[in-house]
Amino acid sequence: MHVPRVNPTGVVEYPDAYEPGPPRLPAVLRVAAGAALGIFLIVVLATTIFSLGGFCLTSEAGAARTLLP
């Protein structure tokens, strides 16, 4: 079996018919990234819901009448 090697300039040279697998991140890092994404989505949804709810509850439906002369 031939393994990849790094040439003197720092470039990795792969032998013929060698297929490197995708890099795997540690499970802790993947869980942390998923948790951060989940928290971000929850905050975005919550702030959108509260701001739209506050707007709808405080705006008057008949306010357009004041625009007409």
C-alpha positions as a Markdown table, in Angstrom:
| # | Residue | x | y | z |
|---|---|---|---|---|
| 1 | Met | 0.0 | 0.0 | 0.0 |
| 2 | His | 1.3 | 3.4 | -0.9 |
| 3 | Val | 0.6 | 6.3 | 1.3 |
| 4 | Pro | 0.5 | 10.0 | 0.4 |
| 5 | Arg | 3.6 | 12.1 | 0.9 |
| 6 | Val | 4.4 | 15.7 | 1.3 |
| 7 | Asn | 6.9 | 17.1 | -1.1 |
| 8 | Pro | 9.6 | 19.6 | -0.1 |
| 9 | Thr | 7.3 | 22.5 | -1.1 |
| 10 | Gly | 4.5 | 21.4 | 1.2 |
| 11 | Val | 2.1 | 20.0 | -1.3 |
| 12 | Val | 0.5 | 16.6 | -0.6 |
| 13 | Glu | 1.1 | 14.1 | -3.4 |
| 14 | Tyr | -1.4 | 11.2 | -3.6 |
| 15 | Pro | -0.4 | 7.9 | -5.3 |
| 16 | Asp | -2.5 | 6.7 | -8.2 |
| 17 | Ala | -5.9 | 5.1 | -7.2 |
| 18 | Tyr | -5.7 | 6.6 | -3.7 |
| 19 | Glu | -9.0 | 8.1 | -2.5 |
| 20 | Pro | -8.7 | 10.1 | 0.7 |
| 21 | Gly | -11.8 | 10.2 | 2.8 |
| 22 | Pro | -13.5 | 13.4 | 3.9 |
| 23 | Pro | -12.0 | 15.0 | 7.0 |
| 24 | Arg | -14.1 | 14.1 | 10.1 |
| 25 | Leu | -14.6 | 16.7 | 12.8 |
| 26 | Pro | -14.7 | 15.5 | 16.5 |
| 27 | Ala | -18.2 | 14.7 | 17.8 |
| 28 | Val | -18.0 | 17.4 | 20.4 |
| 29 | Leu | -17.4 | 20.0 | 17.8 |
| 30 | Arg | -20.2 | 18.8 | 15.6 |
| 31 | Val | -22.6 | 18.8 | 18.6 |
| 32 | Ala | -21.5 | 22.3 | 19.6 |
| 33 | Ala | -22.0 | 23.6 | 16.1 |
| 34 | Gly | -25.5 | 22.0 | 15.9 |
| 35 | Ala | -26.4 | 23.5 | 19.3 |
| 36 | Ala | -25.2 | 27.0 | 18.2 |
| 37 | Leu | -27.2 | 26.7 | 15.0 |
| 38 | Gly | -30.3 | 25.5 | 16.9 |
| 39 | Ile | -30.0 | 28.4 | 19.4 |
| 40 | Phe | -29.6 | 30.9 | 16.6 |
| 41 | Leu | -32.7 | 29.6 | 14.8 |
| 42 | Ile | -34.8 | 29.7 | 18.0 |
| 43 | Val | -33.7 | 33.3 | 18.7 |
| 44 | Val | -34.5 | 34.4 | 15.1 |
| 45 | Leu | -37.9 | 32.8 | 15.2 |
| 46 | Ala | -38.7 | 34.1 | 18.7 |
| 47 | Thr | -37.7 | 37.7 | 17.9 |
| 48 | Thr | -39.7 | 37.6 | 14.6 |
| 49 | Ile | -42.8 | 36.3 | 16.3 |
| 50 | Phe | -42.6 | 38.8 | 19.2 |
| 51 | Ser | -42.0 | 41.8 | 16.9 |
| 52 | Leu | -44.8 | 40.9 | 14.5 |
| 53 | Gly | -47.1 | 40.2 | 17.4 |
| 54 | Gly | -46.3 | 43.5 | 19.0 |
| 55 | Phe | -46.9 | 45.3 | 15.7 |
| 56 | Cys | -50.2 | 43.6 | 15.0 |
| 57 | Leu | -51.4 | 44.2 | 18.6 |
| 58 | Thr | -50.5 | 47.9 | 18.6 |
| 59 | Ser | -51.4 | 49.0 | 15.1 |
| 60 | Glu | -54.9 | 50.2 | 14.3 |
| 61 | Ala | -56.6 | 48.7 | 11.3 |
| 62 | Gly | -58.4 | 51.9 | 10.5 |
| 63 | Ala | -55.3 | 54.1 | 10.6 |
| 64 | Ala | -55.4 | 54.5 | 6.8 |
| 65 | Arg | -58.4 | 56.8 | 7.1 |
| 66 | Thr | -56.2 | 59.6 | 8.4 |
| 67 | Leu | -54.2 | 59.6 | 5.1 |
| 68 | Leu | -57.2 | 60.6 | 3.0 |
| 69 | Pro | -58.1 | 64.4 | 2.9 |
